Amino acid sequence: MLKGERRSNMIPFFERLAEEGLWDASARWSSLDTQAESTVMHGFWIRPGHGTFVKMGKDIDGSEVKHWLRWDGLVSALDAQIERSKDVAWRDALRASRHRVTCPSCQGSGLGVASSLLELDGVPFDRWIRERSLALFLKAIESLIDTGQQGDAANRLQAVHANLGRRPEYRYLICLYDSKFRVRPDRDLLRDVVELVGEQPDLMEATALLAELYARTGDMSRADLFARLALESPSPSARARANEVLSARANDTAAVPSSHVQEIDRAAESPRRARSSRPDRAESPADRTELARALGRAARVARGCGPGPVDTQILVTYAPSGAVRFIHFAASPPPAAMQSCVLNAVARSRVPAFDGPALSVLKTMSW
């Protein structure tokens, strides 16, 4: 089996490696240094395509895997043969010898050699990944964006896309970048940030960005609400962004912004207010007892969405018509399979029509 691997893959690859000046064709195992030994044992992982080098021949254009020369190492070749071998003693001996080691090519970073050339705050990118926390790394990129270093921020974001592109923190940084440098219209960004905050309510940096985007698009009531939520964040950047939104709205008032958001809990907190002379509308802005009743009914319906324990907060905005205009998990969302059901239960709630602007409340649900 190994003779076939040597003939089909190893020899053609190392001959090509030598032709490119990347390998000493006369070298013997006893003379190899640590890096060269690692290449033989663990592979050569610089790959612009499906492999490292395109093979020679007719109709070879690199569009298919079989068009490429690649070397994954003797360890990988042996591992691939364990189940195929009929020699039980050999299989058992090989399994017993297996153990985990740090990748000698990337030293555990999962990155190519070029990553050592890219620095952030004076530290090579591969060292950030190996030795420092992801949170600190993302904060460093956030700082580049906030200070207007567009080129540096773009380079770092592009460099980490393959590794971090699906993480919510990376999605936040992309939205922040697009917002700071006006890459996309605010309303397009708003949709993405609303979705991100709905999925990650504890990512307060995104909540603060949502407040900023609402302010820029003229929805000051929602901007105020999300800014006050972000004021409770331990993140200095989230608090700073929230304070900017609230300070801009306060204009020339000297009061320090408060993080208070009206919360409707399991029971009404005050007697029902007197009705206005108009029988179909509650007195400004809305009757708290009616709010508590509507959300209490919604909570009972939501219990049917699945078993507990669930302990979540939902942010609900009622339009003056009494219908739900906006709904969003503010903290500790339930399991993903239940989220749509819970939101639908609350979205169907209604309160009597009232005078004044739309009203946003927090509802705690536990079961």
Residue pairs with C-beta under 8 A, 6 or more apart in sequence:
1 81
1 84
1 85
2 74
2 77
2 78
2 81
5 77
9 69
9 70
9 71
9 77
10 71
10 74
12 69
13 44
13 52
13 53
13 69
13 70
13 71
14 23
14 25
14 71
15 25
16 53
16 69
17 23
17 44
18 24
18 25
20 53
23 36
23 39
27 36
29 37
29 40
32 40
34 104
35 104
38 104
38 105
39 71
39 73
40 73
40 74
41 73
41 74
41 75
42 73
42 75
42 76
42 103
42 104
42 105
43 70
43 71
43 72
43 73
43 76
43 105
44 52
44 70
44 71
45 105
45 106
45 112
46 52
46 112
46 113
47 70
49 62
49 68
50 62
50 64
50 65
50 67
50 68
50 70
51 65
51 67
51 68
51 69
51 70
52 68
52 69
52 70
52 71
53 68
53 69
54 60
54 61
54 62
54 67
54 68
54 69
55 67
55 68
55 69
60 67
61 67
62 68
78 94
79 98
82 91
82 94
82 95
85 91
102 108
103 110
105 113
106 112
106 115
106 126
107 126
107 130
108 130
109 115
109 126
109 127
109 129
109 130
110 129
110 163
111 125
111 126
111 129
111 163
115 124
115 125
115 126
115 129
115 159
116 124
116 125
116 126
116 127
117 124
118 124
118 125
118 155
118 156
118 159
119 125
120 128
120 137
120 140
120 141
120 144
120 156
121 140
123 132
125 156
125 159
125 160
128 136
128 137
128 140
129 137
129 163
134 164
134 169
135 169
137 160
138 169
138 170
138 173
139 237
141 153
141 156
141 157
141 160
141 173
142 173
142 176
142 205
142 237
144 152
144 153
144 156
145 153
145 173
145 176
145 177
145 180
145 181
146 176
146 180
146 237
148 180
150 177
150 180
150 181
153 177
154 177
157 170
157 173
157 174
157 177
160 170
161 170
164 170
168 196
168 199
168 200
168 203
168 206
169 203
171 192
171 196
172 196
172 203
172 205
172 206
172 209
175 189
175 192
175 193
175 196
175 206
175 209
176 205
176 209
177 183
178 184
178 189
179 186
179 189
179 209
179 212
179 213
186 213
186 216
186 217
187 217
189 213
190 210
190 213
190 214
190 217
193 206
193 209
193 210
193 213
194 210
194 328
196 203
196 206
197 203
197 206
197 207
197 210
197 226
197 328
198 328
198 329
200 206
201 207
201 328
201 329
201 330
201 331
201 332
201 333
202 331
202 332
204 229
204 230
204 232
204 233
204 234
204 235
204 238
205 233
205 235
205 237
205 238
205 241
207 226
207 229
207 230
207 233
207 238
208 226
208 227
208 230
208 233
208 235
208 237
208 238
208 239
208 241
208 242
208 245
209 241
210 226
211 222
211 223
211 224
211 225
211 226
211 227
211 229
211 230
211 241
211 242
211 245
212 223
212 241
212 244
212 245
214 220
214 222
214 223
214 226
215 223
215 227
215 245
215 248
215 249
220 249
221 357
221 358
221 360
222 317
222 326
222 360
223 245
223 249
224 245
224 246
224 249
225 261
225 315
225 317
225 360
226 242
227 241
227 242
227 243
227 245
227 246
227 257
228 242
228 246
228 257
228 258
228 259
228 260
228 261
229 242
229 259
229 261
229 315
229 330
230 238
230 239
230 241
230 242
231 239
231 242
231 243
231 246
231 257
231 258
231 259
232 259
233 239
233 242
242 257
243 257
246 257
247 257
250 257
261 360
261 362
262 359
262 360
262 361
262 362
263 361
263 362
263 363
263 364
264 288
264 291
264 292
264 295
264 361
264 362
264 363
265 292
265 363
265 364
266 292
266 296
266 299
266 364
267 292
267 296
268 288
268 289
268 292
268 293
269 288
269 292
270 288
270 289
271 289
272 287
272 289
272 290
273 282
273 283
273 287
273 288
273 289
274 283
275 282
275 283
276 282
276 283
276 355
280 352
280 353
281 352
281 353
281 354
281 355
282 290
282 351
282 352
282 353
282 354
282 355
283 354
283 355
284 354
284 355
284 356
285 354
285 355
285 356
285 357
285 359
286 318
286 351
286 352
286 354
286 356
286 359
287 351
287 352
287 354
290 351
290 352
291 318
291 351
291 359
291 361
294 349
294 350
294 351
295 316
295 346
295 349
295 361
295 363
297 349
298 345
298 346
298 348
298 349
298 363
299 345
299 363
299 365
301 345
301 348
302 341
302 342
302 345
302 346
302 365
303 367
304 341
304 345
305 334
305 338
305 341
305 342
305 345
306 334
306 335
306 337
306 338
306 341
308 366
308 367
309 366
309 367
310 334
310 338
310 365
310 366
310 367
311 332
311 364
311 365
311 366
312 329
312 331
312 332
312 333
312 334
312 342
312 364
312 365
312 366
313 329
313 330
313 331
313 332
313 362
313 363
313 364
313 365
314 327
314 328
314 329
314 330
314 342
314 343
314 346
314 362
314 363
314 365
315 326
315 327
315 328
315 329
315 330
315 360
315 361
315 362
316 324
316 326
316 327
316 346
316 349
316 360
316 361
316 362
316 363
317 324
317 325
317 326
317 327
317 358
317 359
317 360
317 361
318 324
318 325
318 351
318 354
318 358
318 359
318 360
318 361
319 325
319 358
320 353
320 354
320 355
320 356
320 357
320 358
321 353
322 350
322 351
322 352
322 353
322 354
323 350
324 346
324 347
324 348
324 349
324 350
325 358
326 360
327 343
327 346
327 347
329 339
329 343
330 362
333 339
334 342
342 365
346 363
